[in-house]
Amino acid sequence: MSLNMYLGEVQSQTQSMNAVCTATIQGMEQAIQSIDAFTSDTVL
């Protein structure tokens, strides 16, 4: 992945990367919640 540093594209790329990072973090948080629910369940 290369970031082209043209002034008109910098903000768009920044917003895109922020969206990717936010989605990744949300996915990881959901995985953590699922693991926590699984490990705390007493009935397997």
C-alpha positions as CSV (number, residue, x, y, z in Angstrom):
1,M,0.0,0.0,0.0
2,S,1.5,3.3,-1.0
3,L,0.2,6.7,0.1
4,N,0.4,9.3,-2.6
5,M,1.1,12.6,-1.0
6,Y,-0.9,14.9,-3.2
7,L,-2.5,17.6,-1.1
8,G,-6.0,16.9,-2.5
9,E,-5.8,13.2,-1.6
10,V,-4.2,13.4,1.9
11,Q,-7.4,14.1,3.7
12,S,-9.3,11.4,1.8
13,Q,-6.5,8.8,2.6
14,T,-6.5,9.9,6.2
15,Q,-10.2,9.4,6.5
16,S,-9.9,6.0,4.8
17,M,-7.2,4.8,7.1
18,N,-9.1,6.0,10.1
19,A,-12.1,4.0,8.9
20,V,-10.0,0.9,8.4
21,C,-8.4,1.3,11.9
22,T,-11.8,1.9,13.5
23,A,-13.3,-1.1,11.9
24,T,-10.4,-3.3,12.9
25,I,-10.6,-2.1,16.5
26,Q,-14.4,-2.8,16.6
27,G,-13.8,-6.3,15.2
28,M,-11.2,-7.0,17.8
29,E,-13.5,-5.7,20.6
30,Q,-16.3,-8.0,19.4
31,A,-13.9,-11.0,19.3
32,I,-12.8,-10.2,22.9
33,Q,-16.5,-10.0,24.0
34,S,-17.2,-13.3,22.3
35,I,-14.2,-15.0,24.0
36,D,-15.2,-13.5,27.4
37,A,-18.8,-14.8,27.0
38,F,-17.5,-18.3,26.0
39,T,-15.0,-18.5,28.8
40,S,-17.5,-17.3,31.5
41,D,-20.2,-19.7,30.3
42,T,-20.5,-22.5,32.9
43,V,-22.4,-24.9,30.6
44,L,-20.4,-26.2,27.7
